[in-house]
Amino acid sequence: MHDHFSSATAEPVLIGPTVGRYGGVSPAETRARANQAAAPSILLTATLRWPIAARLAVAFGRMGCRVEALAPHGHPVSHTHAVRRVHAYSDFRPIVSLGAAIEAAEPDLIVPCDDNAAVHLHRLYEESVGEADAGYGPRALIARSLGAPEACALATRRGELLALAADEGVRIPATAVVATRGELRDWLALHGVPAVMKIDGSWGGLGVAIARSLDEALHGFDLMAARPSIAKAAKRTLLDRDPALLLRALTGARRSVTLQKFVPGRPANRAVACWHGRVLAGISVEALETLHSTGPATVVRVIENAEMSVAVSRLARRLGISGLWGADFVLDSASGAAYLIEMNPRATPICHLPLGAGRDLPAALFAQLTGSPPAATAAPIGHDVIALFPGEWRRNAASSRVRLDYHDVPWDEPGLVRDGIEQPWAERGWLARLRARMRPKSARRSTASAPI
């Protein structure tokens, strides 16, 4: 495997055992060898070209893990030295490609890196129901990796998940799932505007709108509940190379719309590593910059928030989850109260950040799997404000955040850095260039970057 630890200033490499005080192999060397031999095999699964999988690959690889990935062509994970093998993900046969990757990689742990990847794991678990759960096979491995695979499907149904959170005493905004215009009117008559509108099966801040009037809410409901436009879905398939919206459009199914009372405040997130409902490590942040008004954070401040920590611990226990999860909150600007707005059944963009004991999520999973902490980890980030790469750079390459605050650039992975500073995936290729040439100059200037 590629050596991530060599550098011009590194200590000389010793060939053979290190001699201790009494001769033979030193206790430190013995522990290091045992740790390396016990390092687990990790399979990262991704259906979208987000950089999360690549950053986790580097983090797990640094600890000595054998890392493989299931990902679409051109995914950032293919630009790292940390991954031994990238298995081809099929948009049209996702469960088949997932099963083939699991069989070939034989991992100790599977980590989904986007919502679709988590849902696919749940589907494969359900389709493998005839297998004997004797500690082997895809079904047993998925149960080991996710704790409760059914929780992944539940997390995509926002209304149901928040109802469960409220039952656990977690603070949530007033929330309802509406199926008709009449139900929408009745809810707004009771709770008023502004209101946040969301559709299930969306992620990255897409499929979310803030309605500030009844007319806006009705118009937003009509757009969200309707079957996606075939033309729009085909355009996304060609440019993003993501046929998910097209497949949804072809089914003709209407989508659920969730309403939430708008809470004025700051977006926040808590990412956790769990094992069968127990939180092993966690990171809490508040967003200082976001890619767009409802999009992912690009600059965060590390915080300690007891209400967020307790809320996620309660939900992790109730759901019985394992692996990496994230929970989104809004911190009320008047009271500071933390309102849970949704949970993500997968790794989130801050999961790879090494922030020291109790706040290094990959290291916590390593220790759980092996019974001992990893021999090698990244040095803890000693900054509270962190600009996430490539999000903040793409949001604003001239941002003072990338110069004055800690910029989380993976300098030891130049291929990944090059991929991050290139144009977003939807703007690459001959078709995207042709579209750009045909657009008026004013439209080119006003077009925002695609979400990361």
N, C-alpha and C positions, 0 to 999 in steps of 0.2 A: 504493500500500500504506500502511496506517496507520503513522504515525510514532511509533516506540517511544522515541525519544531526546529528544523535546521535554520541557521542564520549566520551572518558573519561574526556575531558576537557570542554564539552558542558555546557551551563547554565542549571540550574534545570528547569524541565518542570513544568509550572504552570497549575494546574487544575482549570478551570473556567476562567472568564473574568479578564483581567488586570485592576486594579483600577487606574484611572487617577487622575489628580489634583483635579477635582471637583467631584470625585466619578464616578461610572459606568464604561463603557468600554472606554479605551483610544483611541484617534484618530488613533494611529499606529496600535492597535489591530483591530480596525474596518476595516482599509484598508487591513490588512493582511487577515482577514476573507473574505472580499469581493473578494479579489484577488484569494484566494483558491477556493471559490465557482464558480468563473468565469473561472477557469483554463480550457483551451480547451483540447479536446481529439485529440490525434495525432495517425495516422496510418503510420508507416514506411514500405515501400515495398522494397524488395530486391530479386534478382534472383541469385546473386553471393555471395560467402561467404567472402565478404570484411567486415572489422570491422567498416565501416562508420556508419552503422545503429545502432550498439551497442553503439558507442560513442554519437550519437545523442539521443538515448534512455535515456542515463544517464543524458544528458544535459536537455532534456525536463522534465524528471522525477524529477530532482532536483527542478524545478520551480513549481511542483505540478500538472503537466499535467498527464492525464490518457494516458498511452502509450501502444499501441498494435503494433504487427508487422506481416507482411506476409513474410515468409522466408523459404528457403530450410532446410531440416533436418540437424542438426549439425551447424547451423549458429551461429556466435559469439553472436548475439543478444539474443539467448536463454540462455546465461550464465550470464546475468545481472539480478539484482533485480528490475530494473526500468520498465521492461515490464510486464504488467499484463497477457497478453495472446499472444502466437505466433501461428498464423494461418499457416497451411501447404501449401506451394507453390508447385504446380504441374508443372513440366517441360513440360509435354505433354498436359496439359489443363491449360495453364497459365491465360487466360482471365477468365475462369470459376472460378479458385481458387481466382483470384483477386476480382471478383464480390462478391463471397461468403464472403471474408474477409471484404469488405466494408459494406456489409449488416449486418454482425455480430457485427462489431466494432462501426458502426455509428459515424465515426470521424467528427471532425470539419475541419481537414486539413489532406491531404495525402502528404507524402514526399517521392518521389522515391530516392533510394540510389545507383542505378547503371543505366546505359543507357538502358538496357533491361526493367527494371522496369518502366522507363519513357515512353518508346515506348508502353508498354502494357497498360499504363493508357490512352495514346492517342487512341489505338485500341478500348478499352472499351468505350471511349467517342464516337468514330465514330459508333460503333455497337449499341449504345444507342440513335441513332439519332431520333427515334420515340418518345422518352420521352418528356413530357412537361417540359420546362426549367422554372419551377415556384419556384425555390429555394430549391428543394428537389430531391432525386434520385441520382444515380451514376453520370449521365451526369452533373448535376448542381454542384455536389460536386467536380468533377474533374476540371471543369471550374474554380471554386472558388480556388482550390489548385494550379493550374498551370497557371492561367490567360488566356493564349492562348495555349490550348493543342496541336494545330498543330505545335507550335514552337518546341516541343519535337521531332517530326518526322523530321523537317527541320534540327535540330542540328546534326542529325546522317548523313546527306548528306553534307559532309564537303565542297565540291566545291560550292554548292548553298549558304550555310551559309556565306562563306567568300566573295562571290560576293555581298551579301547583306551588309556585313560589309564594304566593299570598297565603296559601294554606300552611306554609312553613314559617309564617310570620315575617317574610321578607317584604320590605317596602317597595311597592310598585305604583306607577301612575294608573289612574282609572283606565281600564282596558276592556275592549270587547271585539268580538269577531262579527262582522255584519255581512249579510248576504244580499240585501236589497237596498234600494234607495230609501225606502220607508224606514228601515232599521237605522240607516245612517242619520236621517232627519231626527228620529226619536233620540238617538244617543247625543247628537249635538245640541238638541233642545235642553238636555239635562246637564251636559258638561261644558258646552260652549266651545268657542274657537279661541286661539289656534288649536289645531289637533294634528297629531302625527299619523299618517296613513302608511301602511306597509302591506306588501304582498308576501305570502309564504313562498319559499323557494327562491328568494333573492338574497344577495350578499354584497359585501364591499360597499354598502351605502346606496346601491342601486335598488330600485323598487321601493324607495322611501320618498315621501313628499310631506311638506308641512302646509296644511290648508289653513288659511287665515280668514276665510269667509265661507258661508254655506255654498255659494256658487262654486268656489274653488274645490270644496270638498266633493260636491256632486260631480263635477267634471273629472276630478281625480279618481273617484270611485268608478266612473264609467270606463276610464282608460285601464285601470288596474284589474277590474273584474273581468273585462272582456278577453277573449282569446287574443294572444299576441298577433300583430300584423304579420302576414306571411312575407311581405316585402321587407319589413324591418328585420324580421328574423333571418331572412336570406342574406341581407346585408351584413348582419353580425356574423353569420356563418362564414362568409367570404373574407371579411376583414379580420375578425378576431380568430378565425379558424375554430370557432366554438359553436357547434350545432345544437346546443342545449335548448336555446330559445326556439329554434326551428322545429325541433322534435316536439316541444310543448305546444307550438302553434298548430302542428298537424294533428294533435290529439283532439283539439277543439274544446278542451275542458276549461270551464271558468275557474278563476283563482280566488282563494280566500283573501279577504281584506281585513286587516286588523287595525283598529283605531286605538290611539293612546292620547290621553290628555297631555298637552305640551307642557314640559317642565322647563322653565328658563334656567339655564345654568351651564356648567362646563361638562363636556363629555369625559368619561373616565372608563377605565378598563381594569379588570383583574384577571391575570392569567395564572393558571395553577397546573401543577403536576399532581395527579391523584392515583390512588391505588385502592380499588374496591371501596370507594366512598370516603377514603381518608385523604386529606390534603397533605402532600409531602413537602411542597414548596410553593411559594406564590409571589407574584409581582403585581403591585398596584401602581397605576399611573393616571395622570390627568392629561388630556390633550391640550397642547398650546397652539398647534396648527393642524389643520386637516386638509386633505386633498381637495375636497369640495364641501359644501355646507353640511351634507349628511354622510360624507365619506370617511375613510380610515384616517387615523392620526398619522401625521408625518413628523411632528415634534412632540415629545412627551416630557412630563416632569414626574420623576419617581416620588411616590407619596406613601404614607402609612394612613390607612383609613379603616378603623375597626369595624364600622358598619358593613363595608364592602367585604371584608375578610370573613365576618360571621355569616353574611348572607350566602357567600359562595360555599363555605364549609357546610352549611345546612343543606344546600341543594346537592352538593357532591354526595353527602351521606344519604339523602333521600333517593337520589338516582342510582347510587351504587357505582359510580363511574370510575374508570381508570384512564391513564394517559394524560394528554394535554387538552385543556379546555380553556375557554375565555368567557368572561361575562362583561357585558356593556352596561354602564350606569350613566346617569346624569346627576351631578352634584348641584343641588338647588342653590342658586345664587344668593337667595335671602337667608336660608337656614343652614345650608351646608349638608342637608340630609341627602343620603345616597339612594336614588331610585333605580332599581333594576329595570332595564328596558328589553334585554334579550340575552340569550346564552348561545355560544358558538361551540358545537361539538367537535372541535378540532383545534389544531395549533393556530395561534394568532401571531401577529407581527412582532410581539415583544417576547415571545417564548424562548428565543435563543439568547437573550441578553444575560451575560454572567454578572450578577450583582452580589455575589458572595453567599455565604452559608444561609440556607433557608430561602434563597432567592435565585438559585441556579436550577432551572427546571430540568434540563437534560441530565445534569449531574445527579439530581434527586431520583430520576427514573433509573439511571445506571446503578446507583447504590441499592435501590429496591430490587433490581433484577439480579445483582451479583452478591449482595450482602456486605459490600464494602465500597467506599467512595472511590472515584476514578483517580488514577495516579497522576494524570495530567488534565488540567482544565485551563481555560483562558483566565488571565488576571482579571479580577473584578473591576468593573467600570466604576471609577471613583467620582462620578458626576451625577447630579440630580437631573439635569436637563440634557436630553439625548435627541439628536436629529437622526431619524431613521433613514437609512439608505436602501433603495434609491428614491423613496417617497418624497422627502423634502427637496432633494436636488431636482426632481422632475416637477414638483410644484412650483419652485422658483429657484433656478440655478444661482441667482444673485442673492439669495436669502442670507441675512447676517447669521442665521442659526448655524449654517454649515461652516462658518468661519469662527464664530465666537463660542459656540457650545460644542459638546462632544458629538462628533459626526461618526456614526456607526458604520464606517466603510470597511469591508473585508479586504484590507490591503494585501493579505497573504494569498488571496485568490484573484489574481489579475483578470482571468477570464470572466469571473462573475462581476467584477467591477466594470469591465468593458460592456458586458451585457446590460448592466444597470444604467449606464449613461447613454446608451443608444436610445433611439426613439421607442416609445411604447409599441408593443407588439402589433396593435391595430394599425399603426402608421408605417409598418415595414412592408416591403414587397412591392411588386409592380402595380398591383391593383390599388393599393393605398396611395402610391405616388400619382397614379392617373387621376384618382378622385381629388387629390390635393390640387392638381393643376387645373381641374375643371371648376373648382370652387372660386367664388370671388375673393379678392384679397382681404376684404373686410371680414369675411367669414373665416378665413384662415387664421387671422389674428385673434378672433374671438373664441376659437375652438379650444376647449379645455382638454388636458391630457386624460387618457383613459385611466380608470382606477387601477391601482396596483394590487 
